[in-house]
Amino acid sequence: MKPLRPGRVEMLTRRLTRLDDASIDELYGLEPVFEPGGPGRAAEPTAFVSILCPYCWERFETRVDLTGGSFAYVEDCQVCCQPIELTCDVSGLGALVAVKPDRMD
């Protein structure tokens, strides 16, 4: 076995004695854990938004998931049952930026 260089032992000892989350993640090769309400994160992983139906022009509320980043999906209007494509823009910090409802026809 190869002997360690003189400063290497001290560096490894300092690294092992730091017990903050980032050091533990790095030591074990883990990815950071999602912490709800953590610094730089949205307060909630989902948000309720008010949508104006592009068919019947009635307003209804729906919930969108903010944990996966920006996305688009189809949801039926809760009033007239027509399909609406919702395009949701989510910031890199998990905050809702915009929701755009579009007709499917």
Contacts in CASP RR format, 6 or more apart in sequence:
PFRMAT RR
TARGET T0000
AUTHOR 0000-0000-0000
METHOD contacts of the structure
MODEL  1
MKPLRPGRVEMLTRRLTRLDDASIDELYGLEPVFEPGGPGRAAEPTAFVS
ILCPYCWERFETRVDLTGGSFAYVEDCQVCCQPIELTCDVSGLGALVAVK
PDRMD
4 12 0 8 1.000
15 23 0 8 1.000
15 27 0 8 1.000
16 27 0 8 1.000
21 32 0 8 1.000
21 33 0 8 1.000
22 32 0 8 1.000
24 30 0 8 1.000
25 31 0 8 1.000
25 32 0 8 1.000
25 33 0 8 1.000
34 41 0 8 1.000
34 45 0 8 1.000
34 67 0 8 1.000
35 41 0 8 1.000
36 43 0 8 1.000
36 44 0 8 1.000
36 45 0 8 1.000
37 43 0 8 1.000
40 93 0 8 1.000
41 93 0 8 1.000
41 94 0 8 1.000
42 66 0 8 1.000
42 93 0 8 1.000
42 94 0 8 1.000
42 95 0 8 1.000
42 96 0 8 1.000
44 66 0 8 1.000
45 65 0 8 1.000
45 66 0 8 1.000
45 67 0 8 1.000
46 63 0 8 1.000
46 64 0 8 1.000
46 65 0 8 1.000
46 66 0 8 1.000
46 67 0 8 1.000
47 63 0 8 1.000
47 64 0 8 1.000
47 66 0 8 1.000
47 96 0 8 1.000
48 61 0 8 1.000
48 62 0 8 1.000
48 63 0 8 1.000
49 61 0 8 1.000
49 62 0 8 1.000
49 63 0 8 1.000
49 64 0 8 1.000
49 96 0 8 1.000
49 99 0 8 1.000
50 59 0 8 1.000
50 60 0 8 1.000
50 61 0 8 1.000
51 59 0 8 1.000
51 60 0 8 1.000
51 61 0 8 1.000
51 62 0 8 1.000
51 84 0 8 1.000
51 86 0 8 1.000
51 99 0 8 1.000
51 101 0 8 1.000
52 58 0 8 1.000
52 59 0 8 1.000
52 101 0 8 1.000
53 59 0 8 1.000
53 60 0 8 1.000
53 77 0 8 1.000
53 79 0 8 1.000
53 80 0 8 1.000
53 82 0 8 1.000
53 84 0 8 1.000
53 101 0 8 1.000
54 84 0 8 1.000
54 101 0 8 1.000
54 102 0 8 1.000
54 103 0 8 1.000
55 77 0 8 1.000
55 80 0 8 1.000
55 82 0 8 1.000
55 84 0 8 1.000
55 103 0 8 1.000
56 77 0 8 1.000
56 79 0 8 1.000
56 80 0 8 1.000
56 82 0 8 1.000
58 77 0 8 1.000
58 79 0 8 1.000
58 80 0 8 1.000
60 77 0 8 1.000
60 78 0 8 1.000
60 79 0 8 1.000
62 75 0 8 1.000
62 78 0 8 1.000
62 86 0 8 1.000
64 86 0 8 1.000
64 88 0 8 1.000
64 96 0 8 1.000
64 99 0 8 1.000
65 71 0 8 1.000
66 90 0 8 1.000
66 94 0 8 1.000
66 95 0 8 1.000
66 96 0 8 1.000
67 94 0 8 1.000
68 90 0 8 1.000
69 90 0 8 1.000
69 92 0 8 1.000
69 94 0 8 1.000
70 87 0 8 1.000
70 88 0 8 1.000
70 89 0 8 1.000
70 90 0 8 1.000
71 87 0 8 1.000
71 88 0 8 1.000
71 90 0 8 1.000
72 85 0 8 1.000
72 86 0 8 1.000
72 87 0 8 1.000
72 88 0 8 1.000
73 85 0 8 1.000
73 86 0 8 1.000
73 88 0 8 1.000
74 83 0 8 1.000
74 84 0 8 1.000
74 85 0 8 1.000
74 86 0 8 1.000
74 104 0 8 1.000
75 83 0 8 1.000
75 84 0 8 1.000
75 86 0 8 1.000
76 82 0 8 1.000
76 83 0 8 1.000
76 84 0 8 1.000
77 83 0 8 1.000
77 84 0 8 1.000
82 103 0 8 1.000
82 104 0 8 1.000
83 104 0 8 1.000
84 101 0 8 1.000
84 102 0 8 1.000
84 103 0 8 1.000
84 104 0 8 1.000
85 101 0 8 1.000
85 102 0 8 1.000
85 103 0 8 1.000
85 104 0 8 1.000
86 99 0 8 1.000
86 100 0 8 1.000
86 101 0 8 1.000
86 102 0 8 1.000
87 99 0 8 1.000
87 100 0 8 1.000
87 102 0 8 1.000
88 96 0 8 1.000
88 98 0 8 1.000
88 99 0 8 1.000
88 100 0 8 1.000
89 96 0 8 1.000
89 97 0 8 1.000
89 98 0 8 1.000
89 99 0 8 1.000
89 100 0 8 1.000
90 96 0 8 1.000
90 97 0 8 1.000
91 97 0 8 1.000
END
